[in-house]
Amino acid sequence: MKTILKIIGVIILLIIGYAVIAMLAFGKNYHYEKSMVINAPKEKVWQQISSMKSFNEWNPWMKLDKSMKVTYTGNSGEVGDKYCWDSKNDNAGAGCQEIKGLVLNEKQKTEMMFIKPFEGQATSEIVLSPEGNATKVLWTMDTEQDPMMKIMRPMMDYQMGKSYEEGLNNLKALVEK
C-alpha cells in the first residue's frame, strides 16, 4: 500500500511540476504555422483564400458539424468579408472570422473571435509565395494564452497540426483537381 501511495505522490508532483514549468517557460503569445507546396500558380490558390465562402470550402473545422448555422456578411473577397458560425457541437463552438487585410495573390489576414466553448480572439494569415511553377502556402495563427492554457500548449500544438494539415490537404486537393 505504501508503494502505491508513493507512486501516486510522485505522479502528482510530476503533474504539478509540469504545470509550474509550463506556466513559467511558455510566454503568453502563442504562434502556430504550417506550410505546404501546392502544384498550381498562386493566382489559382488565391481564388480559394480570398473570400470567407471560398475559405470554408476547405476549412477543416466546417466538417465538425454539418448542421451548424453559418452566416456571411460584408462584400465577398474584400476587407470586412465575414462569416459567423454557431454549433451545438462544442468541438465546433461559435464565433466569427473576418478578413482584415488582403494583398492580391499574396496574403489574406483574418481576425477570429471565439464565443464558445471558450471566449478569445486570434489572428491568422495565409501567405502565398512562388515555388517554381507551384505555390507555397504558409498558414499561421497568433493568439495570447492565459496561464492555464499554457499547460495545454503541447496538446494544442498537436491539435493545430492535425487541423492545419487537413485544411492544407483539402486546399491542395481542391486547387490541383
C-alpha distance (Angstrom), angle and dihedral (degrees) to the residues before:
residue distance angle dihedral
M1 . . .
K2 3.83 . .
T3 3.82 90.0 .
I4 3.80 91.8 53.5
L5 3.81 91.2 49.1
K6 3.82 90.6 49.1
I7 3.82 90.8 50.5
I8 3.81 91.3 48.8
G9 3.82 89.9 47.9
V10 3.81 92.1 51.0
I11 3.83 90.7 48.6
I12 3.81 91.2 50.7
L13 3.81 91.2 48.6
L14 3.82 90.7 49.6
I15 3.80 91.6 50.9
I16 3.80 92.7 47.7
G17 3.81 90.7 44.8
Y18 3.81 91.6 51.3
A19 3.82 91.3 48.9
V20 3.81 92.6 50.9
I21 3.81 92.7 45.9
A22 3.81 91.6 47.4
M23 3.80 92.5 50.6
L24 3.81 91.3 49.2
A25 3.81 99.9 37.4
F26 3.80 101.7 45.4
G27 3.79 118.3 68.5
K28 3.79 121.1 -134.3
N29 3.81 92.0 -107.1
Y30 3.79 115.4 85.5
H31 3.81 121.1 -163.4
Y32 3.78 126.6 -178.4
E33 3.78 128.4 177.0
K34 3.77 139.3 171.4
S35 3.77 131.0 177.5
M36 3.77 138.2 -165.4
V37 3.79 135.3 -178.4
I38 3.79 113.4 -124.2
N39 3.79 120.8 -162.0
A40 3.79 96.6 -127.1
P41 3.81 136.8 82.5
K42 3.79 115.3 -89.0
E43 3.82 91.2 -113.3
K44 3.81 89.2 64.2
V45 3.82 92.4 46.3
W46 3.82 89.0 47.3
Q47 3.81 90.1 62.1
Q48 3.82 88.3 64.7
I49 3.81 97.8 47.2
S50 3.80 104.3 35.8
S51 3.82 97.1 81.3
M52 3.78 134.7 37.2
K53 3.82 92.3 -124.0
S54 3.82 90.6 54.2
F55 3.81 91.0 44.3
N56 3.80 90.1 54.2
E57 3.80 91.2 56.8
W58 3.81 88.3 73.0
N59 3.82 101.8 18.7
P60 3.84 105.0 127.4
W61 3.81 93.7 -148.1
M62 3.81 93.6 60.5
K63 3.81 91.0 73.8
L64 3.82 92.6 58.8
D65 3.80 90.5 85.0
K66 3.80 120.3 14.4
S67 3.83 89.7 -167.6
M68 3.80 98.1 50.1
K69 3.78 114.9 131.2
V70 3.83 111.9 -113.5
T71 3.80 124.5 -175.8
Y72 3.80 127.3 -175.4
T73 3.80 126.3 -153.6
G74 3.78 135.5 172.9
N75 3.79 127.4 36.9
S76 3.79 113.6 -45.2
G77 3.80 112.6 -111.6
E78 3.80 95.4 12.9
V79 3.78 135.1 98.2
G80 3.81 104.9 -79.9
D81 3.82 93.6 38.1
K82 3.81 100.8 141.6
Y83 3.76 142.2 173.4
C84 3.78 129.9 -168.4
W85 3.77 125.5 -161.0
D86 3.77 133.1 -163.1
S87 3.78 123.7 -172.8
K88 3.77 135.3 172.9
N89 3.82 85.7 -144.0
D90 3.83 108.0 92.0
N91 3.81 90.1 -149.9
A92 3.81 88.4 64.8
G93 3.80 97.0 32.1
A94 3.78 121.6 168.4
G95 3.77 136.2 -71.5
C96 3.78 146.4 106.8
Q97 3.80 136.5 -97.4
E98 3.81 121.7 -159.7
I99 3.79 133.0 -174.7
K100 3.79 108.2 -117.6
G101 3.79 99.4 172.0
L102 3.81 140.1 15.7
V103 3.79 130.0 -173.6
L104 3.81 107.3 -173.4
N105 3.83 111.7 -104.9
E106 3.81 90.9 -11.4
K107 3.80 117.4 64.1
Q108 3.78 145.1 8.3
K109 3.82 120.2 -168.5
T110 3.80 122.9 -168.4
E111 3.77 139.1 178.5
M112 3.79 120.4 -142.0
M113 3.78 125.5 -157.2
F114 3.79 115.0 -164.9
I115 3.79 118.3 -156.3
K116 3.81 103.3 171.7
P117 2.98 150.9 55.2
F118 3.83 78.0 13.2
E119 3.80 134.6 -1.2
G120 3.76 121.2 -117.6
Q121 3.73 146.7 106.4
A122 3.78 137.8 -121.3
T123 3.77 140.2 175.4
S124 3.76 125.0 -132.3
E125 3.79 134.4 -167.7
I126 3.76 132.3 -166.5
V127 3.80 111.1 -162.9
L128 3.80 124.0 -170.2
S129 3.79 122.7 -157.0
P130 3.80 130.5 171.2
E131 3.79 116.9 -104.3
G132 3.81 104.7 -177.0
N133 3.81 105.9 -66.5
A134 3.81 89.9 -19.9
T135 3.80 134.5 70.7
K136 3.77 128.3 -118.4
V137 3.81 110.6 -142.5
L138 3.80 115.8 -158.2
W139 3.83 114.5 -169.5
T140 3.80 118.0 -170.0
M141 3.78 139.2 177.9
D142 3.81 128.9 -165.3
T143 3.79 128.6 -173.2
E144 3.78 141.9 146.5
Q145 3.79 118.7 -107.9
D146 3.77 127.7 -151.9
P147 3.82 116.4 -132.7
M148 3.81 94.4 -94.5
M149 3.82 92.5 52.5
K150 3.81 89.4 54.3
I151 3.79 87.9 67.7
M152 3.80 88.5 59.1
R153 3.83 94.4 49.1
P154 3.83 97.4 108.0
M155 3.81 90.2 50.3
M156 3.81 90.1 45.3
D157 3.82 90.4 52.0
Y158 3.80 89.2 51.9
Q159 3.81 93.9 48.5
M160 3.81 93.3 44.1
G161 3.80 89.5 49.6
K162 3.79 91.8 53.5
S163 3.80 93.7 45.4
Y164 3.80 96.6 44.5
E165 3.81 91.3 45.8
E166 3.80 90.4 51.5
G167 3.80 92.2 46.4
L168 3.79 94.0 48.9
N169 3.81 90.7 46.9
N170 3.83 88.9 50.6
L171 3.83 89.4 50.0
K172 3.80 91.5 47.7
A173 3.80 92.7 50.5
L174 3.80 91.7 47.1
V175 3.81 95.6 48.0
E176 3.81 98.0 39.6
K177 3.82 96.6 50.2
